[in-house]
Amino acid sequence: MQGERSFTAATAGLMLMLMLLLPLLGLGPPPAFGAESGFEIIPKWVRPGRSVTIKLGPEVNTATTMFLRLSGRTAVRDFPLNSDQINRRIIEVRIPAAINAGKYETSLVDQDGRDLGIYGSGLKIAASDKAEDKPVITKIVPSASYPLHGRYGFDIIGENFGDDVRGIKILINDTAITFDNTLQRHGGATSEKDCKEGGSCLVWGWKKLSVRGLSLTGRQIIRPMAASIAVDGIESDKKTIILSPVDRAMPGIIAFAALGILTLLVYLMFRRKASLHQVNGQPYRAMAFLFIEPKTNTFSLSQLQLILWLAAAVVAYTYLAASRALVQWDWRLCEVPENLPLLLGISAGTTVLSLGATGFRGSKGSGPLHPEWGDFISSGGVFAPERLQFFLWTVIGVFGFISATLAQDPASVTELPRIPDSFIPLMGVSSVGYLAGKVTRKPGPNISRVVKTADAAAPMTLRILGENLSPKAQVTINGTLLQTEEVSAVPAARPDPEFVTELIVTPAIITLTDADTVAVKIVNPDGQSAEI
């Protein structure tokens, strides 16, 4: 037992001797960061341009010329120690203003830069409090951060962000943000990928701070928001930051929802009236009724373009209002673009003038039995180029206006897209072309009703009543084209050299009875037609 104790004591003594010799031979591990083995630095936190005090321990040989060495991540600096103060073992060292902020290890070296093996406490060089060294936020990218699963991510770009993530504070509305994880970015070795999932993370860089996974839940931060950076207690100027409470698509969804609600209201208003309007025993849906010309029972192009531009204005204005209120947190009433009222005025004026042209010149032909999409680009079933250009220009203009509106970022949009000055004349020329076609084109036939006249001594006779019926029109009964001698014209009450209001049809090649359903089609010489 006594032998074992002697062996243990000898082994312990040998290990202690090795631990003392290895550092002197340069073979041992470097001293631990912040360890004090020969001198103490007071204070341990200083700004550039200020002085620190060094208190030498009793084991330090004051007869040696010594320098204080600061070893940091980016630089190693040596500062001479005053020989007179060394003898008193209390030395004052001024930290230059040009030194980089950060955490430094301290040691004493001789005049040749050799390490004397004397180490002191760590020294933190704080950020300079000079105006030119103040942290600056240049921009925040992106301009608005939208929530992803309730969390935000953005980058703060700027200058003078210090040398240590531990000295950085991010403040939003003067409230310091705490992070679950903080990382240093050095030469690309650390990035946002190293952030832990499910928590907030701050990644420090010389000129960029990356914030990832920030949640505002439980934080008493109200909107609008302004962000600032504090580096070692020195705060930057504030920069507006937008952390949207809603997704990027929400203003667009609200805009189309508002259009849907207005459409529903219109539907409820017109539903009963539309059900009372029947053609050939068939009622029309309320929304289709908005586009129908009752006189011709066809879709009206002028009504279509007015309704489309009204819908575009509703969507665009609602998008702007929702973006400014929900994303930018600006609840002021939005301004209307300068040219939008003029454009809507042109649309409304075109509709009114179209009605006037119809009353003056006469309506177009009613065409097929029921309204069709082709009514927008045809007149009485005949293709009309001026209607096609007006239809296409309306669709392109409305689509372009809505697309330009929705393409704007809700975080930065302040007004609706400005309608180019050149667009208004083009819209006007398109409307003039459409109206010119209505004025110069001949009116088309419209059949109001067909009356059967039966006589025991004569075959069935049909009276076709309507407007703009040509005496030279081709008449088809139940799909059979009648001969010219089977059709005769009744002079109109108001003399018109070209049209009459009644045609008398006496079919010779087909036989009709009172019980038969009669399908009548009239085609004027210019190709415009009407059916009933």
matplotlib code that plots the C-alpha trace (Angstrom):
import matplotlib.pyplot as plt

x = [0.0, 2.8, 4.5, 1.4, 1.1, 4.7, 4.2, 1.0, 2.8, 5.7, 3.4, 1.5, 4.7, 6.0, 2.7, 2.8, 6.4, 5.4, 2.4, 4.8, 7.5, 5.3, 4.1, 7.7, 8.8, 5.9, 4.4, 1.5, -2.0, -2.6, -3.9, -7.6, -9.4, -9.7, -7.4, -5.4, -1.9, 0.3, -1.6, -5.0, -6.6, -9.0, -11.6, -12.2, -14.4, -13.2, -14.0, -11.3, -9.4, -9.7, -7.1, -6.9, -4.9, -2.6, -1.8, 1.2, 1.4, 4.3, 5.8, 6.4, 10.0, 9.8, 13.4, 12.4, 11.2, 7.7, 4.8, 1.1, -0.1, -3.8, -4.6, -8.0, -9.7, -8.5, -5.3, -2.5, -1.4, 1.5, 1.6, 4.8, 4.6, 6.1, 9.3, 8.7, 5.2, 6.4, 8.5, 5.3, 3.5, 0.6, 0.7, -1.7, -2.1, -4.1, -6.1, -5.9, -9.0, -8.2, -8.4, -11.2, -13.9, -14.0, -12.8, -9.0, -6.7, -3.9, -0.3, 3.1, 5.9, 9.4, 10.9, 11.5, 7.9, 8.7, 6.0, 7.0, 4.3, 2.5, -1.2, -4.0, -7.7, -9.5, -10.2, -13.2, -12.8, -16.3, -17.6, -16.4, -18.8, -17.6, -20.2, -18.3, -18.0, -21.7, -23.5, -25.5, -28.4, -28.2, -31.2, -33.3, -33.8, -36.5, -38.3, -41.2, -41.0, -44.1, -44.8, -43.9, -45.6, -45.8, -42.1, -40.1, -36.7, -34.8, -31.2, -30.0, -27.3, -25.0, -21.7, -19.9, -21.6, -18.8, -16.7, -18.8, -22.4, -22.6, -22.3, -25.1, -28.7, -31.5, -34.3, -37.8, -39.7, -37.0, -37.7, -34.7, -35.2, -33.8, -32.8, -32.7, -29.5, -26.7, -23.9, -20.8, -20.3, -16.6, -15.5, -18.7, -18.1, -21.3, -24.6, -28.3, -28.4, -26.7, -29.7, -31.7, -35.2, -38.2, -36.4, -35.2, -31.6, -29.2, -26.2, -23.6, -21.4, -19.2, -21.8, -24.8, -27.0, -29.3, -32.5, -34.2, -37.3, -38.3, -41.7, -43.7, -46.0, -46.0, -44.0, -45.7, -44.7, -47.2, -47.2, -45.8, -42.3, -38.9, -35.7, -32.3, -29.0, -27.2, -23.5, -22.0, -24.6, -24.3, -27.5, -28.0, -30.6, -34.0, -35.0, -38.6, -39.2, -42.3, -43.2, -46.5, -49.2, -50.7, -49.4, -48.2, -51.3, -53.8, -54.5, -55.2, -57.5, -59.4, -59.6, -61.3, -63.4, -64.7, -65.5, -67.3, -69.4, -70.4, -71.3, -73.5, -75.3, -75.9, -77.1, -79.6, -80.8, -81.3, -82.4, -86.1, -86.0, -84.0, -86.5, -89.3, -87.4, -88.1, -87.3, -89.0, -90.2, -86.7, -85.7, -82.1, -79.7, -79.3, -75.6, -76.2, -79.0, -76.5, -74.9, -78.0, -79.5, -83.3, -84.3, -82.1, -81.7, -77.9, -74.9, -73.9, -70.2, -70.5, -72.0, -69.3, -66.5, -68.1, -68.6, -65.1, -63.5, -65.7, -64.6, -61.0, -61.3, -62.9, -60.2, -57.3, -58.5, -59.4, -55.9, -54.3, -56.4, -55.8, -52.1, -51.7, -53.9, -52.9, -49.2, -48.0, -50.4, -51.4, -55.1, -55.4, -57.8, -56.0, -55.8, -57.3, -54.9, -55.0, -56.2, -58.6, -61.6, -61.0, -60.8, -64.0, -65.6, -64.7, -66.2, -69.4, -69.5, -69.1, -72.0, -74.2, -73.3, -73.8, -77.4, -77.8, -76.5, -78.9, -81.8, -80.7, -79.5, -81.3, -80.2, -78.1, -79.6, -80.6, -78.8, -79.3, -82.2, -80.4, -77.5, -74.0, -70.4, -70.1, -72.4, -69.5, -67.7, -70.6, -73.7, -76.7, -74.6, -72.1, -68.5, -67.7, -64.0, -64.6, -66.3, -63.4, -60.8, -62.9, -63.4, -59.7, -58.6, -61.0, -59.8, -56.1, -56.5, -58.4, -56.0, -53.0, -54.3, -55.2, -51.9, -49.8, -51.7, -51.3, -47.6, -46.8, -45.5, -48.1, -45.3, -44.2, -47.3, -48.5, -50.8, -52.4, -50.4, -50.5, -52.3, -50.0, -51.0, -50.8, -53.3, -56.2, -56.0, -55.8, -58.8, -60.6, -59.7, -60.9, -64.3, -64.6, -64.0, -66.7, -69.2, -68.4, -69.3, -72.6, -73.4, -72.3, -73.5, -77.0, -79.5, -80.3, -83.6, -85.4, -88.5, -90.9, -93.5, -95.1, -98.9, -100.6, -103.7, -105.9, -108.7, -110.7, -110.6, -106.9, -103.6, -102.0, -100.5, -97.8, -97.4, -93.8, -93.7, -90.5, -88.0, -85.6, -87.1, -86.0, -88.6, -85.8, -85.0, -84.6, -87.2, -86.8, -89.7, -88.9, -85.6, -87.2, -86.1, -89.1, -89.3, -89.4, -93.0, -94.0, -92.9, -94.5, -93.9, -96.4, -95.6, -94.5, -96.5, -93.5, -92.3, -88.8, -87.4, -85.4, -87.1, -90.6, -92.0, -94.1, -93.7, -96.5, -95.5, -97.8, -95.9, -96.7, -94.3, -94.9, -98.2, -98.8, -101.5, -102.5, -100.8, -97.5, -94.5, -93.0, -89.3, -88.7, -85.4, -84.9, -81.7, -81.4, -79.4, -76.3, -76.2, -77.6, -80.2, -82.9, -84.5, -87.5]
y = [0.0, 2.4, 1.6, 2.5, 5.9, 6.7, 5.8, 8.0, 11.0, 10.6, 10.4, 13.5, 15.4, 14.4, 15.5, 18.9, 19.4, 18.6, 21.0, 23.8, 23.0, 22.5, 26.1, 27.4, 25.1, 26.2, 22.6, 23.1, 24.3, 28.1, 29.8, 29.9, 33.0, 35.6, 33.8, 36.1, 34.7, 37.8, 41.1, 42.6, 45.1, 47.7, 48.2, 45.2, 47.2, 50.4, 52.5, 53.4, 56.5, 55.8, 54.5, 51.3, 50.6, 47.5, 46.1, 43.8, 40.8, 40.3, 37.6, 39.9, 41.1, 44.9, 45.1, 43.9, 46.2, 45.0, 45.6, 44.9, 42.7, 42.7, 39.6, 39.8, 38.1, 40.6, 42.1, 41.9, 45.1, 45.8, 48.9, 49.9, 50.1, 53.2, 52.1, 54.5, 53.1, 49.5, 50.0, 51.1, 48.0, 50.2, 51.3, 53.4, 52.4, 54.5, 52.4, 54.2, 55.5, 53.5, 50.1, 47.7, 47.0, 43.4, 41.0, 40.7, 38.4, 40.1, 39.2, 40.7, 40.5, 41.8, 44.4, 41.6, 40.4, 37.2, 36.0, 36.3, 33.9, 36.5, 36.7, 39.0, 39.2, 39.7, 43.2, 44.2, 47.2, 48.6, 50.6, 54.1, 56.8, 59.2, 60.3, 58.8, 55.4, 55.3, 52.2, 53.0, 51.2, 51.7, 49.5, 46.6, 43.8, 43.0, 46.3, 44.3, 40.9, 38.7, 36.0, 32.4, 30.2, 33.3, 34.2, 36.8, 37.0, 40.0, 41.4, 44.7, 46.2, 49.0, 49.9, 49.8, 46.7, 45.9, 42.8, 40.6, 39.5, 39.6, 43.4, 43.8, 44.7, 45.0, 47.3, 47.6, 50.6, 50.9, 47.4, 45.1, 41.8, 38.7, 35.7, 32.0, 31.6, 34.0, 33.2, 34.9, 35.0, 34.6, 34.0, 32.2, 29.5, 30.4, 31.1, 31.2, 27.4, 26.9, 28.5, 26.1, 25.4, 26.6, 29.5, 33.1, 33.5, 36.4, 36.0, 38.7, 40.0, 43.0, 44.8, 42.6, 41.3, 38.4, 37.9, 34.6, 33.1, 36.2, 35.9, 38.9, 36.7, 37.9, 41.0, 44.3, 46.0, 48.1, 49.2, 51.2, 49.9, 51.4, 49.4, 50.5, 48.9, 49.3, 48.4, 48.5, 50.9, 53.3, 53.3, 54.0, 56.2, 54.5, 52.9, 52.0, 48.3, 46.6, 43.3, 42.6, 40.9, 39.4, 37.4, 39.0, 37.8, 39.0, 42.5, 40.9, 38.4, 41.2, 43.2, 40.4, 39.5, 43.1, 42.8, 39.6, 41.2, 44.1, 41.7, 39.8, 43.0, 43.8, 40.3, 40.6, 44.0, 42.7, 39.1, 39.8, 42.2, 39.8, 37.0, 39.2, 39.8, 36.9, 36.3, 33.4, 32.2, 32.0, 34.3, 35.5, 35.3, 38.5, 39.0, 38.3, 40.7, 43.5, 43.0, 42.5, 45.2, 44.5, 45.9, 43.5, 40.8, 40.8, 41.4, 45.1, 45.9, 49.5, 48.1, 45.5, 48.0, 50.3, 47.4, 46.0, 49.4, 49.9, 46.4, 47.2, 50.5, 48.6, 45.9, 48.4, 50.9, 48.1, 46.6, 49.9, 50.5, 47.0, 47.2, 50.6, 49.6, 46.0, 46.0, 49.6, 50.3, 53.6, 54.2, 57.4, 57.7, 56.7, 59.1, 58.3, 58.3, 61.5, 59.9, 57.2, 59.5, 60.7, 57.1, 56.1, 59.3, 58.1, 54.7, 56.2, 58.7, 56.0, 54.1, 57.2, 58.1, 54.5, 54.7, 58.1, 56.6, 53.7, 56.1, 58.2, 55.7, 52.6, 49.5, 46.7, 43.4, 41.0, 38.1, 34.6, 33.6, 33.9, 36.2, 34.9, 35.9, 36.7, 39.7, 41.6, 41.6, 41.3, 43.3, 41.3, 38.2, 40.0, 40.4, 44.1, 45.0, 48.3, 46.3, 43.8, 46.5, 48.1, 44.8, 43.9, 47.3, 47.2, 43.7, 44.6, 47.9, 46.4, 43.4, 45.6, 48.0, 45.3, 43.4, 46.6, 47.1, 43.6, 43.6, 46.3, 45.3, 45.9, 47.2, 50.0, 50.8, 54.4, 55.0, 53.2, 52.8, 56.0, 55.7, 56.9, 60.1, 58.3, 55.7, 58.2, 59.3, 55.7, 54.9, 57.8, 56.8, 53.3, 54.6, 56.9, 54.0, 52.0, 54.8, 55.6, 52.0, 52.3, 55.6, 54.6, 51.0, 50.4, 49.4, 45.7, 43.8, 43.2, 41.0, 41.9, 39.3, 37.0, 36.9, 34.0, 34.9, 32.0, 32.0, 29.0, 29.9, 30.8, 29.3, 30.4, 33.9, 35.3, 38.9, 39.6, 42.8, 44.6, 47.3, 47.8, 45.0, 45.2, 44.4, 42.5, 40.4, 36.7, 35.0, 31.4, 29.6, 26.5, 26.2, 26.6, 29.6, 31.2, 32.5, 36.2, 36.1, 34.6, 37.7, 41.2, 44.4, 46.6, 50.3, 51.7, 54.3, 56.6, 56.4, 54.9, 54.2, 51.3, 49.6, 48.7, 47.6, 44.7, 41.8, 39.6, 36.0, 33.6, 30.3, 28.3, 25.4, 24.6, 24.1, 25.7, 25.2, 27.2, 24.5, 24.7, 26.4, 28.9, 29.7, 32.8, 34.2, 37.4, 38.3, 41.9, 42.5, 43.7, 40.3, 41.4, 39.0, 38.5, 35.3, 34.6]
z = [0.0, 0.9, -2.4, -4.4, -2.6, -3.4, -7.1, -7.3, -5.7, -8.1, -11.1, -10.0, -9.5, -13.0, -14.7, -12.9, -14.1, -17.7, -17.5, -16.4, -19.0, -22.1, -22.4, -22.0, -24.8, -27.0, -27.1, -24.8, -25.7, -26.0, -22.9, -22.4, -23.7, -21.0, -18.5, -16.2, -15.4, -15.2, -15.5, -15.3, -17.7, -16.3, -17.7, -19.8, -22.2, -23.9, -26.9, -29.5, -28.5, -24.8, -22.3, -20.3, -17.1, -16.9, -13.4, -13.5, -11.2, -8.7, -10.9, -13.8, -14.3, -14.6, -15.9, -19.3, -22.1, -22.8, -25.3, -24.9, -27.7, -28.7, -30.9, -32.7, -35.6, -38.1, -36.7, -34.1, -32.6, -30.2, -27.9, -26.0, -22.2, -20.5, -18.6, -15.7, -15.2, -15.5, -12.3, -10.5, -12.1, -13.1, -16.8, -18.8, -22.5, -25.0, -27.5, -30.9, -32.6, -35.8, -34.3, -35.3, -32.8, -31.5, -28.9, -28.3, -26.4, -24.5, -23.8, -23.2, -25.7, -25.8, -28.2, -30.8, -30.7, -28.7, -26.4, -22.8, -21.6, -19.7, -20.3, -19.2, -19.3, -22.7, -23.8, -25.8, -28.1, -28.5, -31.4, -31.8, -30.6, -33.3, -35.9, -38.8, -37.0, -36.1, -37.4, -40.5, -42.2, -45.9, -46.8, -45.7, -48.3, -49.3, -48.8, -47.3, -45.6, -45.9, -43.3, -44.0, -41.4, -39.2, -39.4, -41.3, -42.9, -44.2, -44.5, -43.1, -45.3, -44.0, -42.4, -39.0, -37.7, -35.3, -35.0, -32.8, -33.0, -29.2, -29.4, -31.8, -31.0, -33.5, -32.3, -33.8, -32.6, -29.9, -28.7, -28.6, -30.4, -28.8, -31.0, -30.3, -32.2, -33.3, -35.8, -37.2, -40.9, -41.9, -45.5, -46.3, -43.6, -41.8, -43.5, -42.9, -43.5, -40.1, -38.3, -36.3, -37.7, -35.8, -34.1, -34.7, -35.9, -36.4, -38.7, -38.4, -41.3, -41.8, -43.8, -43.6, -40.8, -41.8, -39.8, -40.2, -38.6, -36.7, -35.1, -33.7, -31.6, -28.0, -28.9, -28.1, -31.4, -33.2, -36.8, -38.6, -37.8, -37.8, -37.3, -35.9, -35.0, -31.7, -31.7, -28.2, -27.2, -30.2, -32.1, -35.8, -37.4, -37.8, -41.1, -42.1, -42.1, -43.3, -41.8, -43.4, -41.3, -44.5, -47.4, -50.7, -52.5, -49.9, -51.4, -54.8, -53.2, -51.4, -54.6, -56.6, -53.5, -53.5, -57.2, -56.5, -53.7, -56.0, -58.7, -56.3, -55.3, -59.0, -59.5, -56.7, -58.0, -61.6, -60.9, -60.9, -63.8, -65.9, -65.2, -66.5, -69.8, -72.1, -75.7, -77.5, -74.1, -72.6, -69.7, -69.4, -66.5, -64.6, -65.4, -69.1, -69.1, -68.2, -71.6, -73.8, -76.0, -75.4, -78.8, -80.8, -78.2, -78.8, -76.7, -76.6, -77.2, -75.8, -72.5, -72.3, -72.5, -69.9, -67.5, -68.0, -67.3, -64.2, -63.0, -63.7, -61.7, -58.7, -58.7, -59.0, -56.4, -53.9, -54.4, -53.7, -50.6, -49.2, -49.9, -48.1, -45.2, -44.5, -45.7, -45.3, -42.4, -44.1, -43.7, -45.6, -48.6, -51.8, -54.7, -58.1, -61.1, -63.1, -66.4, -64.9, -64.7, -68.3, -69.4, -67.7, -69.1, -72.6, -71.9, -70.6, -73.5, -76.0, -74.6, -74.6, -78.2, -79.3, -78.0, -79.8, -83.0, -82.7, -82.3, -85.2, -87.7, -86.5, -84.7, -86.0, -87.1, -84.4, -86.0, -84.5, -82.4, -79.1, -78.1, -78.9, -78.1, -81.8, -81.3, -79.9, -83.3, -85.7, -86.8, -87.6, -88.0, -90.4, -89.3, -88.5, -88.4, -86.5, -83.7, -83.6, -83.1, -80.4, -78.6, -78.8, -77.6, -74.7, -73.6, -74.0, -72.2, -69.2, -69.0, -69.1, -66.5, -64.0, -64.7, -64.1, -60.9, -59.5, -60.5, -58.0, -54.7, -52.0, -49.7, -52.1, -54.1, -53.4, -56.4, -59.3, -62.5, -64.4, -67.6, -70.4, -72.1, -75.5, -74.3, -74.0, -77.7, -78.8, -76.7, -78.2, -81.8, -81.1, -79.8, -82.8, -85.2, -83.4, -83.5, -87.2, -88.1, -86.3, -88.2, -91.6, -91.6, -92.7, -90.0, -89.8, -89.6, -86.3, -86.1, -83.3, -84.0, -86.7, -87.1, -88.9, -91.0, -91.9, -94.5, -95.5, -99.2, -99.2, -98.0, -94.7, -94.8, -92.4, -91.4, -90.4, -88.2, -87.2, -88.2, -91.1, -93.2, -96.8, -99.5, -101.3, -98.2, -98.4, -96.2, -94.8, -93.1, -91.1, -93.0, -96.5, -98.6, -100.2, -103.7, -104.4, -105.6, -102.2, -100.3, -100.6, -98.8, -97.0, -97.2, -93.9, -92.0, -92.3, -95.9, -96.3, -99.7, -98.5, -95.5, -94.4, -91.1, -92.4, -94.9, -96.2, -96.8, -98.7, -98.8, -102.0, -101.6, -97.9, -96.0, -92.6, -90.0, -87.0, -84.8, -86.5, -84.9, -87.3, -87.4, -89.5, -90.7, -92.8, -94.5, -95.9, -99.1, -97.1, -95.3, -91.9, -90.6, -88.0, -86.6, -84.5]

ax = plt.figure().add_subplot(projection="3d")
ax.plot(x, y, z, "-o")
ax.set_aspect("equal")
plt.show()
